[in-house]
C-alpha cells in the first residue's frame, strides 16, 4: 500500500511543484499539484519506476577512473550495480570504453568518462 | 626571445577553454595557461551527470564536458601551458612560473578565467576548534573523485548548496553514512532536483533554519553543536544539540577568485570584477569570464559567456572593438545584479545576465529606457538560484536602462 501514494517535489524546473501521486487499484495513475505536462510525466515515472543515471569510480591500476551508466537505470538496481562495480579491476581502459555490459541486468552499459 | 601573443587566457577550466578557442577562431594568437597538470578545471572532479543539456543538447558528466573542449583545443592547435602559475599581471605582459622556470610573456589582451573559491570555516566565522575533519565540499569531492580516498564515515554537511548535495550522494554511494545536512536559511540553497536525487533518494535528513554553533575536537573532530534559528537568524533558546561526527563538510558558497589582480574594481554583489558590455574590467585590456566573474549555476552558461569574452578580447587585440558612449544598466525591482553593468551606444545585440532577489511566479522581465519599454520577456518561474537572461537589439538605444521584474497582470 505504501507504494501506491507518493508525495514529492517535481524536479523538472525551479518552480518545484508539490506533487501528490496516486496509483489506483485498477492501475491508473493520478498526478495532482503539477503546473504543466512535464510534472505529470515525472510524477508517473516516480511511482512506477524511478530511474537515475549512476556515476561513480572504478579502481584502475594505482588510481581511480570515473564511470557512468550510459542510460538511467531503475533506482532499485543501484545497489546491485555498485556491488558489480566494487570488485571490477579492468586491465585496460580508455575514454568512452564499455566496462560492464547490461549492468545489474539492466539494458544500460557502464562506460569510462575520465581516465 | 620573449613570446608574444594577442590574447593570454588565465585558467584552463570551462571558461578559459571556451574563451581561448573563440579568440583563436576570431584570428588571435592565443596562449592558455593552467595551474593544474591537465586542462578541465573543476569539471575533472565533477564526475556526476547533468552537464551540457543546453550547450551540447545531451547530458554529460563533468569530465566528458571538459573532454569535448580539450579536443577542440587540440584540433585548433592552440598553445597551452599546464603546471604553470601566473605570478603577476602587467599592462602588456604576464609573468609565470612553470617547471621550465620563470618567464615573461607579452600580450595585448588578457582574459581572467580563474574560477571561484569555496567559502571556508574562516570565511563564515565558524565557532570552535579547527581539528582535522573540517573540510569544504570541493575538497572532499577532490579526495574521493580524484584521489580515490574516502576521508570520513559519518559526516555532517553544513550548507545545502549544490556541491554539498552532490557530495552527500557521492559519500553515500561510496559507503559513508551522511547523518544530516544543516542549512541556516529557511529553505534549501541547492537546486530542487539535487534535494530529491541526492538527499531524499538516500534518506538523508535536511534541517533548515539550523546551523553549527561550535566545532568540538582537539586533534580530530569529535562532533558539533547544532542550533536552530528564527526568521531573524537569532538563536532559539534551548535548541542546542550535540551530534558526534567524524567530519564536518562545508558547502556554504563560492566567491569569484580575483586575488591575482588586487586593483580590480569589484561588484559588491558578486565579488567578481565590475565589467562593461565586453566583459572588460576596470583595467583596460583585461577581461573576465566564468565563475571568476560571477558564480554560475550551469557550466553551459559559462561556456556561452566565455565565448563572447574570448571574441571581444581578440577584437580588442586587433583594435576592432567599437566603443561608443557608455551607459549604466540599473537594477530595478527584484534584480540583485546584472552582468554587464554598463552598455555602449553602438549597433548590435545586448545580452544581460542577472539574478533575481526572490521567487517570482508568472512575471515579466522588463527593460526600460526612461519610461519606454525596450524589451520584455515572460518567465513562468524565476528564483535567485537560477541565472536569468534577456537579449535584445540595442540599435539607436541611448541613456541608462533599468531592468526589473513585474507581475504578469501589471500589478
Interface residues (C-beta under 8 A of the other chain):
Chain A: X8 X9 X10 X11 X13 X14 X15 X16 X35 X52 X53 X54 X55 X56 X57 X59 X63 X64 X66 X68 X75 X78 X82 X95 X113 X114
Chain B: X44 X47 X48 X49 X59 X61 X63 X64 X67 X144 X145 X146 X147 X148 X170 X173 X174 X191 X192 X193 X195 X196 X197 X200 X201 X361 X380 X381 X382 X383 X385 X386
